[in-house]
């Protein structure tokens, strides 16, 4: 779904000559399994009749979605940011032992897609295949573990859209009317003149809007005015953060206008079922991808079947520029079709570069693939989740990026682990002399870390991703402070009880690192894996971890640690290289870093 696009909206009152299709409202449809309702009481049974000895039904999955990204051009940092955040949330929910369905994908219909394909000398389908694949490749580079990747050109998705359209039509909520106005092709949106920039230019793309008149089908959004008001009033967590809710409530209270759901002039799209001369507007099409993605591979395309696979979504994660579509139009469409609305919509802010919004159309994008190639996926994930307060805007600065990543990942975490394992190898033959519980007996550090772990859990649960990163880094700072204060290197030299205490201190620090590896894994999965395997565990053990494993006591006496190797590459700047004449600069002499390089911090 392209950022900045909007529905074609009809005038507040219908034209006298509008041709309306009237249908009787259908009977209420089941929302999921016949004996259950899903809404704010997700997973709660509303069965009638006597209790039985049958096992309780499985709890509904945690369904998390990113937008379906528009394939007019390859992915940029804005779309990568949304997906990184979604992946971190999905990984945390899996740590809680939830059955997660993480959905992402691509929105592949519309006028702008056809135009972009033609400009590249490709037909639309080939163009969509190429760009969609570039998203998949980038998600692999960024360690994104999605469960479903939906493309709106998938024939099964088209069948779901047709089914949904028919339901809304049967509800009497689709009619035909004319509309005329100034149209931005890049936004695929009719603009009100009062919102245009100088010379009738689109304020987003700074390109002139063109006059256009069309005969389209409209959705009766105004019919759902009061229902949407009730939804927002009774469920204030439906839109998050709270300032986004205020924005949505303002839109609704100002009065809802019906919007166009078809295009007569666009060929590259799904044909309107009752009028093949028109195609379904890309937003009415793409929003259904959240449902069609729930179908299992090879499963027959059925709207009801898809709904029963896990709808409603637990969380739609989107950029704030497409909030209106997800928090106003989408729930109204679902109400019309007799389907539950999603549990929550979270609208995050924009990323800026040099103080300006980034976007494909503006030509000032920050290329995520370049960042990953230079600095690694963990560094990119950590910086944007730590430095951008989730829900607000954030700015990228390369100097800030390097300083934060070096200080937090290379120094606070990487160096602490490396020097502790080095001391263990030198003095204990890389073998733990004590259980971590026994080693920490009477030590306040253990209690402080347990409190911080609980704090981080609450922050993850409330989508306070930046705060969670900060809290986990505080654990690392406590570990560094502890080892500096206890100075085990000196205690080993003294021998006797001092050496025994030093051996305990190393176990305490390594247990701290074990806990950090688990709790930070939603943010930096590859770094966490490297830490965990250096502590003598296998990758299979890492893959089965749950949040409850952050409880103090995971390391046992006799456990052998791996050979100490730096787990994170310090990013060397041009200044660093001048201070070390023997170091070899990368091409261009600017930065030196590898995605999984092991340069000692």
C-alpha positions in Angstrom: 0.0 0.0 0.0 1.7 3.1 -1.1 2.4 5.8 1.4 0.5 8.9 0.7 -2.3 7.4 -1.4 -5.9 7.9 -0.5 -9.4 7.0 -1.6 -11.3 9.1 -4.1 -14.0 10.6 -1.9 -17.5 11.5 -2.9 -19.2 14.8 -2.0 -20.8 14.7 1.5 -24.2 14.5 -0.1 -25.0 12.2 -3.0 -25.6 13.8 -6.4 -29.3 13.7 -7.4 -28.5 11.7 -10.5 -26.3 9.1 -8.7 -27.3 5.6 -9.8 -27.6 3.6 -6.6 -27.8 -0.2 -6.4 -30.1 -1.2 -3.6 -29.9 -4.6 -1.9 -31.4 -6.1 1.2 -29.0 -6.4 4.0 -27.8 -10.0 4.4 -28.3 -12.0 7.6 -25.5 -11.8 10.1 -22.5 -13.9 9.2 -20.3 -15.9 11.5 -17.1 -14.1 12.2 -14.9 -17.1 12.9 -15.8 -20.6 14.2 -19.5 -20.8 14.8 -19.2 -21.2 18.5 -16.8 -18.3 19.1 -16.6 -14.6 18.8 -13.3 -12.8 18.5 -12.8 -9.2 19.4 -11.6 -7.5 22.5 -12.0 -10.9 24.3 -9.6 -12.8 22.0 -9.6 -16.4 22.8 -12.5 -16.3 25.2 -15.3 -18.8 24.7 -18.8 -17.5 24.3 -20.4 -20.9 23.7 -23.9 -21.5 24.9 -25.1 -24.8 26.3 -23.7 -27.1 29.0 -20.0 -27.5 29.7 -18.3 -30.5 28.3 -15.1 -32.4 29.0 -13.8 -31.5 25.5 -10.4 -29.9 25.6 -10.4 -26.1 25.5 -9.8 -24.7 22.0 -6.3 -23.4 21.1 -5.9 -19.7 21.8 -6.0 -17.6 18.7 -2.7 -16.7 17.0 -1.0 -13.4 17.4 -1.4 -12.0 13.9 0.9 -9.1 13.2 1.1 -7.2 9.8 3.2 -4.7 8.1 1.7 -2.7 5.2 1.7 -4.4 1.9 4.4 -2.4 0.2 3.8 -0.7 -3.1 6.1 -2.0 -5.9 6.6 1.1 -8.0 10.3 1.0 -6.9 12.6 -1.2 -4.7 12.3 -0.9 -0.9 13.6 2.1 1.0 14.5 2.6 4.6 11.0 3.7 5.5 9.6 0.3 4.6 12.5 -1.5 6.2 12.0 0.4 9.4 8.4 -0.8 9.7 9.4 -4.4 9.0 12.3 -4.4 11.4 9.9 -3.1 14.1 7.3 -5.7 13.2 9.9 -8.5 13.3 11.1 -7.4 16.7 7.5 -7.5 18.0 6.9 -10.9 16.4 10.1 -12.3 17.9 9.2 -11.1 21.4 5.7 -12.6 21.1 7.3 -15.9 20.1 9.5 -15.7 23.2 6.2 -15.5 25.2 5.3 -18.8 23.5 2.6 -17.2 21.4 1.6 -18.8 18.0 2.6 -15.9 15.8 1.6 -15.2 12.3 3.7 -12.4 10.9 2.4 -11.1 7.6 4.1 -8.9 5.1 3.9 -8.6 1.3 3.5 -6.4 -1.7 0.7 -4.3 -3.2 1.0 -4.8 -6.9 -2.0 -3.2 -8.7 -2.8 0.3 -9.8 -2.0 3.0 -12.3 1.4 3.9 -10.9 2.6 0.3 -11.1 1.7 0.2 -14.8 3.5 3.5 -15.4 6.6 2.4 -13.5 6.7 -0.9 -15.4 6.4 0.9 -18.8 9.2 3.3 -17.8 11.4 0.2 -17.1 10.5 -1.4 -20.4 8.7 -4.3 -18.6 5.2 -5.5 -18.5 3.4 -5.0 -15.2 3.6 -8.6 -14.1 7.4 -8.9 -14.7 7.9 -5.6 -13.0 6.0 -6.8 -9.9 7.9 -10.1 -9.8 11.2 -8.2 -9.8 10.4 -5.6 -7.2 8.5 -8.1 -4.9 11.6 -10.3 -5.0 13.8 -7.4 -4.0 11.7 -7.0 -0.9 12.1 -10.7 0.0 15.9 -10.4 -0.5 16.1 -7.4 1.7 14.1 -9.0 4.4 16.5 -11.9 4.4 19.4 -9.5 4.7 17.8 -7.8 7.7 17.0 -11.1 9.5 13.3 -10.7 9.1 11.5 -13.9 10.0 8.0 -13.5 8.5 5.5 -16.3 8.3 3.4 -15.1 5.3 4.3 -13.1 2.3 1.2 -12.1 0.3 1.2 -10.6 -3.2 -1.9 -9.0 -4.4 -1.4 -10.5 -7.8 -1.9 -14.0 -6.3 -5.0 -15.5 -7.9 -6.2 -16.7 -4.4 -6.1 -13.1 -3.2 -8.2 -12.0 -6.2 -10.8 -14.6 -5.3 -10.9 -13.2 -1.7 -11.3 -9.7 -3.0 -14.2 -10.7 -5.2 -15.8 -12.6 -2.3 -15.4 -9.6 0.0 -16.7 -7.1 -2.7 -19.8 -9.3 -3.1 -20.5 -9.3 0.6 -20.3 -5.5 0.8 -22.4 -5.2 -2.4 -25.0 -7.5 -0.7 -25.1 -5.2 2.3 -26.2 -2.4 0.0 -23.1 -0.3 0.6 -21.8 0.0 -3.0 -23.3 2.4 -5.5 -22.3 4.2 -8.7 -21.7 7.9 -9.1 -19.6 10.5 -11.0 -16.7 12.4 -9.5 -14.6 15.2 -10.9 -11.5 16.9 -9.4 -7.7 17.4 -9.4 -5.8 14.1 -9.3 -2.3 13.3 -8.2 -1.1 10.3 -10.1 1.8 9.6 -7.7 -0.6 9.5 -4.7 -3.4 8.0 -6.8 -5.7 10.4 -5.0 -8.0 13.2 -5.8 -6.9 16.4 -3.9 -9.0 19.2 -2.3 -7.8 22.5 -3.8 -7.3 23.9 -0.3 -4.6 21.3 0.4 -2.6 21.9 -2.8 0.7 23.7 -2.9 1.5 26.6 -5.3 0.6 26.0 -9.0 -1.9 23.3 -7.9 1.0 20.9 -7.0 0.6 17.9 -4.7 2.1 18.9 -1.3 3.7 15.4 -1.0 5.3 14.9 -4.4 5.4 18.6 -5.5 4.1 17.7 -9.0 1.1 19.4 -10.7 -2.3 17.6 -10.2 -4.3 17.0 -13.3 -8.0 17.5 -13.9 -9.9 14.2 -14.1 -13.5 13.1 -14.2 -14.6 9.5 -13.6 -17.7 7.3 -13.3 -16.9 5.0 -10.3 -18.4 2.8 -7.7 -18.4 4.2 -4.2 -18.5 2.6 -0.7 -21.0 4.1 1.7 -18.6 5.1 4.4 -21.0 7.7 5.9 -23.3 4.9 6.9 -20.8 3.8 9.5 -20.2 7.2 11.1 -21.8 6.3 14.5 -20.3 2.8 14.6 -16.8 4.1 14.1 -17.3 6.7 16.8 -18.5 4.0 19.2 -15.4 1.8 18.3 -13.0 4.6 19.0 -14.8 5.7 22.2 -15.2 2.2 23.7 -11.9 0.9 22.6 -9.3 3.6 22.9 -6.5 1.1 22.3 -7.8 0.5 18.8 -5.5 3.2 17.6 -2.0 3.7 19.1 -0.2 5.8 20.2 -2.8 8.0 21.8 -2.0 11.1 19.7 -2.8 9.1 16.6 -6.2 8.2 18.2 -6.9 11.9 18.7 -6.2 12.4 15.0 -8.5 9.6 13.9 -11.3 10.8 16.2 -10.9 14.3 14.6 -11.4 12.8 11.1 -14.5 10.9 12.1 -16.1 13.7 14.1 -15.7 16.1 11.2 -18.0 13.9 9.1 -17.3 10.9 6.9 -17.7 11.0 3.1 -18.2 8.0 0.9 -15.2 7.0 -1.2 -14.5 5.5 -4.6 -13.5 1.8 -4.7 -13.1 1.5 -8.5 -11.2 3.1 -11.4 -12.5 3.3 -14.9 -9.2 4.5 -16.4 -6.9 1.8 -14.8 -6.5 -1.5 -16.5 -3.8 -3.1 -14.2 -6.0 -4.2 -11.4 -8.7 -6.7 -10.3 -11.9 -6.3 -12.4 -15.0 -5.2 -10.6 -17.1 -8.4 -10.4 -20.3 -6.7 -11.7 -18.6 -4.4 -14.2 -15.5 -5.6 -15.9 -14.9 -2.2 -17.5 -13.7 -1.0 -14.2 -11.0 -2.3 -11.8 -11.1 -2.3 -8.0 -9.2 0.6 -6.5 -5.8 -0.5 -5.1 -6.7 0.2 -1.4 -9.9 -1.7 -1.4 -7.9 -4.5 -3.0 -4.7 -4.4 -0.9 -6.3 -4.2 2.5 -7.8 -7.6 1.9 -4.3 -9.0 1.7 -4.2 -9.1 5.5 -6.9 -11.7 5.3 -6.0 -13.6 2.2 -2.5 -14.1 3.6 -4.0 -16.3 6.4 -4.9 -19.1 3.9 -2.6 -22.1 4.1 -0.6 -23.1 1.1 -2.7 -25.0 -1.4 -5.9 -24.2 0.4 -9.0 -23.2 -1.6 -9.5 -19.5 -1.6 -12.5 -18.7 0.6 -13.1 -15.5 2.6 -14.7 -17.4 5.5 -11.9 -20.0 5.5 -9.3 -17.2 5.6 -11.1 -15.5 8.5 -11.2 -18.7 10.5 -7.5 -19.1 10.1 -6.8 -16.4 12.6 -8.7 -13.2 12.0 -8.9 -10.6 13.5 -5.4 -9.3 13.3 -3.8 -8.5 16.7 -1.8 -5.6 15.4 -1.6 -3.6 12.1 1.8 -1.8 12.1 1.8 1.1 9.7 3.3 4.5 8.9 1.3 7.4 10.0 0.6 8.6 6.4 -1.7 5.6 5.8 -3.5 5.8 9.2 -6.8 7.0 7.7 -7.1 4.0 5.5 -6.4 1.5 8.3 -8.3 3.2 11.2 -11.3 4.6 9.3 -11.9 3.0 6.0 -10.7 -0.5 6.8 -12.9 -1.1 9.9 -15.9 0.3 8.1 -15.4 -2.1 5.2 -15.1 -5.0 7.6 -18.3 -4.0 9.4 -20.1 -3.9 6.1 -18.9 -7.4 5.3 -19.8 -8.8 8.8 -16.2 -9.4 9.8 -14.5 -8.4 13.0 -12.2 -5.3 13.0 -8.6 -5.8 14.0 -7.6 -5.5 17.6 -5.2 -2.5 17.1 -3.6 -0.2 14.6 -0.2 1.4 15.5 0.9 4.3 13.4 4.6 5.0 13.7 6.4 8.2 12.6 8.5 9.1 9.6 12.2 8.7 9.2 14.1 11.7 8.0 17.4 12.3 6.5 19.0 15.7 6.7 15.8 16.9 8.3 13.6 15.9 5.3 11.1 13.1 4.9 12.5 10.2 2.9 10.6 8.9 -0.1 11.0 7.2 -3.4 9.3 10.0 -5.2 11.4 12.7 -3.6 14.7 11.0 -4.5 16.4 11.3 -1.1 16.1 7.7 0.2 18.5 6.0 2.5 19.2 2.7 1.0 18.8 -0.1 3.6 20.7 -2.6 1.5 23.7 -0.3 1.5 23.5 0.1 5.3 23.3 -3.6 5.8 26.3 -4.2 3.5 28.4 -1.7 5.3 27.4 -2.2 8.9 25.5 -5.4 9.3 21.8 -6.3 10.0 22.2 -6.1 13.8 23.6 -2.6 13.7 20.9 -1.3 11.4 18.1 -3.0 13.5 19.5 -1.8 16.8 20.1 1.8 15.7 16.6 2.5 14.3 14.8 0.7 17.1 16.9 2.3 19.9 17.2 5.8 18.5 13.7 6.3 17.1 11.1 6.5 19.8 8.4 4.2 18.5 5.4 6.2 17.3 7.3 9.4 16.7 9.5 10.7 13.9 13.2 10.1 13.9 16.3 11.4 12.0 19.2 9.4 10.6 22.7 10.7 11.1 25.7 8.6 10.1 27.8 10.0 12.9 25.2 9.2 15.5 24.7 5.7 14.0 28.4 4.9 14.3 28.7 6.3 17.8 25.6 4.5 19.1 26.5 1.1 17.6 30.1 1.2 18.7 29.2 2.3 22.2 26.4 -0.1 22.8 27.0 -3.2 20.8 30.7 -3.3 20.3 31.8 -1.8 23.7 29.1 -2.3 26.4 28.1 -5.8 25.2 30.8 -7.2 22.9 33.8 -6.1 24.9 32.3 -7.2 28.2 31.7 -10.7 26.9 35.1 -10.9 25.2 37.2 -9.9 28.2 35.2 -12.0 30.6 35.7 -15.1 28.4 39.4 -14.2 28.1 39.8 -14.2 31.9 37.9 -17.5 32.2 40.1 -19.1 29.6 43.3 -17.9 31.3 42.3 -18.7 34.9 39.7 -21.5 34.7 40.4 -23.2 31.4 37.1 -21.8 30.0 35.1 -23.9 32.5 32.6 -22.5 35.0 33.5 -23.4 38.6 30.1 -22.5 40.1 26.4 -22.6 39.2 25.2 -19.0 38.5 22.7 -19.2 41.3 25.4 -20.2 43.9 27.8 -17.6 42.5 25.3 -14.8 42.9 24.2 -15.7 46.5 23.9 -12.4 48.4 24.9 -10.3 45.4 22.5 -7.3 44.7 23.4 -7.3 41.0 21.2 -10.4 40.5 18.1 -8.6 42.0 18.8 -5.5 40.0 19.1 -7.4 36.7 15.9 -9.4 37.4 14.0 -6.1 38.0 15.4 -4.7 34.7 14.4 -7.8 32.8 10.8 -7.4 34.1 10.9 -3.8 33.2 12.0 -4.6 29.6 9.3 -7.2 29.3 6.6 -4.6 30.1 8.2 -2.2 27.6 8.2 -4.8 24.8 4.6 -5.6 25.6 3.6 -1.9 25.3 5.6 -1.5 22.1 8.1 0.8 23.8 10.9 -0.6 21.7 13.4 2.2 22.3 12.9 2.1 26.0 13.3 -1.7 26.0 16.7 -1.3 24.2 17.7 1.3 26.8 16.7 -0.9 29.7 18.7 -3.9 28.3 21.7 -1.7 27.8 21.4 -0.7 31.4 21.9 -4.4 32.3 25.1 -4.3 30.2 26.3 -1.2 32.0 25.7 -2.8 35.4 27.8 -5.8 34.3 30.6 -3.5 33.2 30.4 -1.6 36.4 30.5 -4.8 38.4 33.5 -6.3 36.7 35.4 -3.1 37.0 34.6 -2.8 40.7 35.4 -6.4 41.5 38.6 -6.5 39.3 38.7 -10.3 39.1 42.1 -10.1 37.2 43.7 -8.8 40.4 41.8 -11.3 42.6 43.1 -14.3 40.6 46.7 -13.1 41.2 46.1 -13.1 45.0 44.9 -16.7 45.0 43.0 -18.5 47.7 39.6 -17.1 48.6 40.2 -14.1 46.4 40.6 -16.3 43.4 37.5 -18.3 44.3 35.5 -15.0 44.5 37.0 -14.0 41.1 35.8 -17.3 39.6 32.3 -16.6 40.9 32.4 -13.0 39.5 33.1 -14.4 36.1 30.1 -16.7 36.3 28.0 -13.7 37.4 29.0 -11.7 34.4 28.5 -14.6 32.0 25.0 -15.2 33.4 24.3 -11.5 32.8 25.4 -11.9 29.2 23.2 -15.0 28.8 20.2 -13.0 30.0 21.1 -10.1 27.7 21.4 -12.5 24.7 17.8 -13.7 25.3 16.2 -10.4 26.1 17.9 -8.6 23.2 17.2 -11.3 20.6 14.1 -9.6 19.3 16.3 -6.6 18.4 19.6 -8.1 17.4 18.9 -11.8 16.6 22.3 -12.7 15.0 24.3 -11.0 17.7 22.3 -12.7 20.4 22.9 -16.1 18.7 26.7 -15.4 18.6 26.7 -14.5 22.3 24.7 -17.6 23.3 26.8 -20.0 21.4 30.0 -18.6 22.9 28.5 -19.4 26.3 28.6 -23.1 25.3 25.0 -23.6 24.0 24.0 -24.8 20.6 22.0 -23.0 17.9 19.2 -25.4 18.4 19.0 -24.5 22.1 18.9 -20.8 21.1 16.0 -21.4 18.7 13.9 -22.9 21.5 14.4 -20.2 24.1 11.5 -18.5 25.8 11.3 -15.3 27.8 11.0 -17.3 31.0 14.6 -18.5 30.3 15.8 -15.0 31.3 15.3 -16.1 34.9 18.6 -16.1 36.7 20.2 -19.6 36.9 20.9 -20.8 33.4 24.6 -21.5 33.7 25.8 -24.6 35.6 29.1 -25.6 37.2 31.3 -27.5 34.8 29.8 -25.9 31.7 32.5 -25.2 29.1 32.6 -21.9 27.3 33.7 -21.5 23.7 37.0 -20.0 22.6 36.6 -16.2 23.1 36.0 -14.3 19.9 34.7 -10.8 19.5 31.0 -11.0 18.6 30.5 -7.6 17.1 32.5 -5.5 14.6 33.5 -2.1 15.8 32.9 0.4 13.0 36.2 2.1 12.2 35.9 5.7 10.9 38.4 7.6 8.8 39.6 9.3 12.0 40.3 5.9 13.6 42.3 4.8 10.6 44.4 7.9 10.6 45.3 7.1 14.2 46.3 3.6 13.2 48.4 3.9 10.1 48.8 0.2 9.7 45.1 -0.4 9.3 43.7 -1.0 5.8 40.8 1.2 4.8 37.9 0.0 2.7 37.4 1.3 -0.8 36.9 5.0 -0.6 38.6 5.1 2.8 35.4 6.1 4.7 34.1 3.2 6.8 35.2 -0.3 7.6 32.6 -2.8 8.8 31.3 -6.2 7.9 27.8 -7.7 8.4 29.1 -10.4 10.7 32.7 -9.3 11.0 34.4 -10.2 14.3 36.6 -7.2 14.9 37.7 -6.9 18.6 36.0 -4.1 20.4 
